Amino acid sequence: MSHNDATPFRAPRFTPETVADQLRDGYWLEAPDVDNDGRPDLFGYGLSLGEIYWYQNGEDWTRRLVADRIKMPVGADYADISGNGHPDIIVCYDLYGPIGTIHDANDAGGKIDWLENPGSPDKDESRWKRHYIGRTTGMHRLRVGHFTQSERLEIIGLPIVAKEDVHAVLPVVLFTQPDDVHGAEEWPMTVIDDTHFRMIHGAEKKKGLIPGSDRDSLLLASDEGVTWMYWDEDKKEWIRTLIGTGELTQFEQTGFRGSGDLNVGRVGDDPMAYVAAIEPFHGNTVAVYTKATDGPADEVEWNRVLLDVYGDPNENGEGPGHQIVTADFDGDGEDEFLVALRGPWPWQGVMYYKAVDLKNGIWTKWRVSDESVARIATADFNGDGRLDFATIAYSVQNYYVAKDAKLMVYRNEIDIP
């Protein structure tokens, strides 16, 4: 794929809008349609207050409290678990002990709850009802979908660290929706891999990657690098495909290796034309993996192209990169990708990358936001047919606390024919 004069670039243009400022903490962000009115809303939170809020899409983005006193909520996802047609929030929490860092996993924590959406904004004042799902030490990310079948929702839970050591081997676990989601004391859990992954930080779920199936699969960023993982219906087993080994040159200096977050990009008919990654854990390096030859993702060799290095690792061995998001923002049928940088300035904001020549690893980039960013959520917030994005600042004690932490929406103003 390459561009010429006949297909000029549509330069990205996004108009910022403040949803909430002076946040006391910031970390996670998602964009479901909470009140089911056809317009995507937002829910977000930080790690320290234990308060989860949702923000109703409208002129003033009305903020409502979903839950409080949740001990250090970390990763989340959403799905309609109750069956009432409204998205419920699934969140993991209670990851760390008193120190509050990756070196202090709580061996009684790592719990997952689902928070029941009452179905009407006016019922919110009484908080959403919490239901327990299960736990595994070090639980840090979760993804909800249909990974092995389509009858029941499944939640894949992904720990980041073990009690014994930050870099010990971790169990990837799967919880299956029970018959009675309101009455179940917990959900049935199976371990799907406990021999391979260390320090899983990024996890993305994607449909349409498994040939001949519409089931969800997973992309994982860990010590091992970038891995595509899916359930093979014929073999009745989980398949792991290593796309690349990630960043390996900083290990002696920082103690981190591999990948920190990732996402897969579609180009034309290829749903997995490239994988973009931030490397390693809380890394400073942006790399893209592209296919060396044409063919299915699990049968080809992949090339790694280093695009950018944002600053030097800090005293904790960490860089500013936290998330990768892929989407077609300019409507040309090819996914661009966004990089979330938490800071400090100038390594802060959102960088927008577009392929010029995918095979030769040539990309162009723009800065489309200056604010500190921990997570990005994408949705068409104003219904104009163009994909917008929202960001929440990274403000986490013991890691990085953003100055003037905000929750922002960026409205897509790209001229799309």
C-alpha positions in Angstrom: 0.0 0.0 0.0 1.3 3.4 -0.9 -0.1 6.9 -1.5 0.3 9.1 -4.5 -0.9 12.5 -5.7 -4.3 11.1 -6.7 -5.1 10.1 -3.2 -4.1 13.1 -1.0 -3.9 12.7 2.8 -6.7 14.0 4.8 -4.9 15.7 7.7 -6.4 15.0 11.1 -8.4 17.8 12.7 -10.0 17.3 16.1 -11.7 19.9 18.2 -11.1 19.5 22.0 -13.9 19.8 24.5 -13.5 19.5 28.2 -15.8 16.9 29.9 -14.3 17.2 33.4 -11.3 19.0 34.7 -9.3 19.1 38.0 -9.8 15.3 38.3 -8.4 14.0 41.6 -7.3 10.8 39.9 -7.5 9.3 36.4 -6.8 6.0 34.7 -9.6 4.2 32.9 -12.1 5.2 30.2 -14.7 3.5 28.1 -17.5 4.8 25.8 -20.6 2.6 25.9 -24.2 4.0 25.4 -25.0 3.8 29.1 -28.6 5.1 28.9 -29.4 3.4 25.6 -30.4 6.6 23.8 -28.3 6.0 20.7 -25.5 8.3 21.8 -22.3 7.0 23.3 -21.6 8.1 26.8 -18.4 7.8 28.9 -17.4 6.1 32.1 -14.1 6.6 33.8 -12.2 6.6 37.0 -8.8 6.6 38.7 -7.2 4.1 41.0 -7.1 5.8 44.4 -10.6 7.3 45.1 -12.5 4.1 44.4 -15.3 6.0 42.7 -16.6 5.2 39.2 -18.5 7.8 37.3 -20.4 7.9 34.0 -20.9 11.0 32.0 -24.1 11.4 30.0 -23.6 12.6 26.4 -25.1 16.1 26.1 -24.2 19.7 26.2 -22.9 19.5 29.8 -21.9 15.9 30.1 -23.8 15.3 33.4 -21.7 13.3 35.8 -23.3 10.5 37.8 -21.8 8.2 40.5 -22.0 4.5 39.6 -20.1 3.0 42.5 -17.8 4.1 45.4 -15.6 2.4 47.9 -14.2 0.0 45.3 -10.6 -0.7 46.4 -8.4 0.4 43.6 -10.4 -0.3 40.4 -8.0 -1.0 37.5 -9.1 -2.5 34.2 -12.7 -2.6 33.0 -15.0 -3.6 30.1 -18.7 -3.5 29.5 -21.5 -5.8 28.3 -25.1 -6.5 28.9 -24.9 -9.1 31.6 -28.3 -8.6 33.2 -30.1 -8.9 29.8 -32.1 -5.7 30.2 -30.6 -4.2 27.1 -28.3 -1.8 28.9 -24.5 -2.2 29.2 -23.2 -3.2 32.6 -19.7 -2.4 33.8 -17.2 -5.2 34.6 -14.3 -4.1 36.7 -11.3 -5.7 38.4 -10.0 -4.2 41.6 -8.0 -4.7 44.8 -4.8 -5.5 42.9 -2.1 -4.3 45.3 -1.2 -4.3 48.9 -0.2 -1.4 51.1 2.8 -0.3 49.0 0.5 0.2 46.0 2.9 -0.9 43.2 3.5 -3.9 40.9 6.0 -5.2 43.5 3.2 -5.7 46.0 0.4 -7.9 44.6 -2.4 -8.6 47.1 -2.7 -12.4 47.3 -6.3 -12.2 48.5 -7.2 -9.6 45.9 -7.4 -9.3 42.1 -11.2 -9.5 42.2 -13.8 -8.9 39.5 -17.3 -7.5 39.9 -20.0 -6.6 37.5 -22.0 -3.4 38.3 -25.6 -3.6 37.3 -26.9 -0.8 35.1 -30.4 0.1 36.5 -31.6 1.0 33.0 -32.5 4.6 33.7 -30.3 7.6 34.6 -32.9 8.7 37.2 -32.3 5.6 39.3 -28.6 6.4 39.6 -28.6 8.1 42.9 -28.8 4.7 44.7 -25.6 3.4 43.0 -25.4 0.4 40.7 -25.7 -3.0 42.4 -22.4 -4.9 42.6 -22.2 -8.6 41.8 -19.0 -10.7 42.4 -17.6 -12.8 39.6 -14.3 -14.2 40.8 -10.6 -13.5 41.4 -7.0 -14.3 40.6 -3.9 -12.6 42.3 -2.6 -9.7 40.3 -5.8 -9.2 38.1 -5.2 -6.1 36.1 -7.0 -6.4 32.7 -10.2 -8.1 31.6 -12.0 -8.5 28.3 -15.6 -9.6 27.9 -16.8 -11.3 24.7 -17.5 -14.6 23.0 -14.2 -16.4 22.8 -15.1 -20.1 22.7 -18.8 -20.0 22.0 -21.7 -17.6 21.4 -24.4 -18.7 23.9 -22.9 -17.2 27.0 -20.7 -14.2 27.8 -17.1 -15.0 28.7 -14.7 -12.8 30.7 -11.0 -13.4 30.2 -9.0 -12.2 33.2 -5.4 -11.2 32.8 -3.1 -10.7 35.8 0.0 -8.5 35.5 2.1 -9.8 38.4 2.2 -12.7 40.8 2.8 -12.6 44.5 6.1 -14.3 44.2 7.7 -11.9 41.7 6.9 -9.2 39.2 8.1 -11.4 36.4 6.7 -14.8 37.4 4.5 -16.8 35.0 0.8 -15.8 35.2 -2.5 -17.7 34.8 -4.8 -16.4 32.0 -8.3 -17.3 33.2 -11.7 -17.5 31.7 -15.0 -17.0 33.6 -18.2 -18.2 32.0 -21.6 -16.5 32.5 -23.7 -18.7 34.8 -27.5 -19.5 34.4 -28.5 -17.1 37.2 -26.3 -14.0 37.0 -28.1 -12.3 39.9 -28.0 -15.2 42.2 -24.6 -16.8 41.5 -22.0 -16.5 44.2 -19.3 -16.5 41.6 -18.8 -17.5 38.0 -17.2 -20.8 36.9 -13.5 -20.2 36.2 -11.0 -22.2 34.0 -7.3 -21.6 33.5 -6.6 -21.3 29.8 -2.8 -20.7 30.0 -0.5 -20.8 32.9 2.8 -21.7 31.3 3.7 -18.9 29.0 2.9 -15.2 29.9 4.7 -12.9 32.2 3.8 -9.3 33.1 0.7 -8.9 30.8 -0.1 -5.2 30.5 -2.1 -4.7 27.4 -5.1 -6.8 26.2 -7.3 -6.1 23.3 -10.3 -8.0 22.0 -11.1 -8.1 18.3 -13.7 -9.7 16.1 -13.1 -10.9 12.6 -9.5 -12.1 13.0 -10.3 -15.8 13.2 -10.8 -17.1 9.6 -14.4 -18.3 9.1 -15.5 -17.3 12.6 -17.0 -14.2 14.2 -15.8 -15.1 17.7 -13.6 -12.7 19.6 -9.9 -13.2 19.9 -7.2 -11.6 22.0 -4.1 -9.6 21.4 -1.7 -9.5 24.4 1.2 -7.3 25.2 3.6 -8.9 27.8 7.2 -9.7 28.6 7.1 -12.1 25.6 6.2 -9.3 23.2 3.1 -9.3 21.0 0.9 -12.4 21.0 -2.4 -13.2 19.2 -4.4 -15.8 21.1 -7.7 -17.5 20.0 -9.8 -20.6 20.5 -9.5 -23.0 17.6 -12.9 -24.6 17.2 -11.6 -27.6 15.2 -8.7 -28.5 17.4 -10.6 -27.5 20.6 -7.6 -25.7 22.0 -6.2 -22.2 22.5 -3.7 -21.1 19.8 -0.9 -18.7 20.6 0.8 -16.9 17.7 3.8 -14.8 18.5 3.8 -11.7 16.3 7.0 -10.3 17.7 9.3 -10.2 20.8 9.0 -6.5 21.4 11.7 -4.1 22.9 14.7 -6.0 24.2 17.5 -3.4 24.4 16.4 -1.6 27.6 16.3 -4.8 29.8 19.6 -4.3 31.6 18.7 -0.7 32.3 15.1 -0.9 33.2 14.2 -4.6 34.0 11.4 -4.4 31.5 11.2 -6.1 28.1 8.6 -7.1 25.4 5.5 -5.0 24.9 3.3 -2.8 27.0 0.2 -2.2 24.9 -1.0 -3.0 21.3 -3.7 -3.0 18.8 -4.3 -4.4 15.4 -5.0 -2.4 12.2 -7.2 -3.2 9.2 -6.1 -2.2 5.7 -8.6 -2.9 2.9 -9.6 -6.6 3.1 -6.9 -7.5 5.6 -8.3 -7.3 9.2 -4.8 -7.8 10.6 -2.6 -5.9 8.2 -0.4 -4.5 11.0 0.0 -4.5 14.8 1.1 -1.3 16.5 2.6 -1.4 19.9 4.0 0.6 22.8 7.1 -1.2 24.2 8.1 -2.4 26.7 5.9 -2.1 29.9 4.9 1.6 30.4 7.3 2.0 27.5 8.8 4.9 25.5 9.0 3.0 22.1 6.4 2.9 19.3 6.8 0.0 16.9 4.7 -1.5 14.1 4.7 -5.1 13.0 3.8 -5.7 9.4 3.7 -8.9 7.3 6.9 -9.8 5.5 4.8 -11.9 3.0 1.1 -12.1 2.1 -0.9 -14.6 4.0 -2.9 -15.5 7.1 -1.6 -13.8 10.3 -0.5 -17.0 12.0 1.4 -18.3 9.0 3.5 -15.4 7.9 6.7 -13.8 9.2 6.4 -10.3 10.7 8.8 -7.4 10.5 9.2 -5.0 13.3 9.7 -1.3 12.4 10.7 1.1 15.1 8.8 4.4 14.5 9.6 6.6 17.6 11.2 6.8 21.0 9.5 9.2 23.4 12.1 10.3 26.0 14.3 8.2 28.2 13.0 5.8 30.9 12.6 7.5 34.3 14.0 6.3 37.6 11.4 3.5 37.7 12.5 2.3 34.3 9.2 3.6 32.8 8.4 5.7 29.8 5.3 7.8 28.9 3.4 5.4 26.6 0.3 3.6 27.9 -2.2 2.7 25.2 -2.6 2.1 21.4 -5.9 2.5 19.6 -6.6 1.7 16.0 -9.5 3.0 13.9 -10.4 4.5 10.6 -10.8 8.2 11.5 -10.5 9.6 7.9 -12.9 7.2 6.2 -10.5 5.8 3.6 -10.9 2.1 4.6 -7.5 2.0 6.4 -7.0 2.1 10.1 -4.8 4.9 11.6 -3.5 4.4 15.1 -3.4 6.7 18.2 -0.7 6.6 20.9 -1.6 7.7 24.5 1.3 9.4 26.2 0.9 10.2 29.9 3.8 12.8 30.2 5.7 14.7 31.3 5.8 17.2 28.6 6.8 17.1 25.7 6.1 13.3 25.9 2.4 13.9 26.5 -0.8 13.8 24.6 -2.1 11.8 21.6 0.0 11.1 18.5 -1.9 10.1 15.3 -0.1 7.8 12.9 -1.1 7.1 9.3 0.6 4.6 6.9 2.2 6.1 3.8 3.9 2.9 2.7 3.0 0.0 5.0 5.3 -2.6 3.4 8.4 -0.3 3.7 7.4 0.9 7.2 6.9 4.6 6.2 4.4 6.4 8.4 3.4 10.0 8.9 2.3 11.4 12.3 0.6 14.4 13.9 0.1 15.5 17.5 -3.7 15.7 18.0 -3.8 16.4 21.7 -1.5 18.0 24.4 -3.2 16.7 27.5 -1.9 13.8 29.6 -3.5 10.6 28.5 -3.8 7.2 30.3 -6.6 5.7 28.1 -8.4 6.6 24.9 -12.0 5.6 24.0 -13.4 5.9 20.5 -17.0 6.6 19.5 -19.1 8.8 17.2 -20.2 11.1 20.1 -22.2 13.6 18.0 -23.7 11.2 15.4 -22.1 12.9 12.3 -20.7 9.6 11.0 -17.1 10.4 11.9 -15.2 8.6 14.7 -14.3 10.9 17.6 -12.1 10.0 20.6 -12.0 10.8 24.3 -9.1 10.7 26.8 -8.6 10.6 30.5 -5.4 11.8 32.2 -2.9 9.5 33.9 -3.0 10.5 37.5 -1.8 7.5 39.7 0.1 7.7 42.9 3.4 5.8 42.9 3.6 5.9 39.1 2.8 9.3 37.6 0.5 12.1 38.6 -0.5 14.5 35.7 -0.7 18.2 36.3 -4.3 19.5 35.7 -5.8 16.1 35.0 -8.8 16.2 32.6 -11.3 14.1 30.8 -11.6 15.3 27.2 -13.5 14.6 24.1 -12.0 15.4 20.7 -14.5 15.8 17.9 -13.4 14.6 14.5 -13.4 17.5 11.9 -11.7 15.6 9.1 -13.2 16.4 5.7 -14.6 13.0 4.6 -16.1 13.0 1.1 
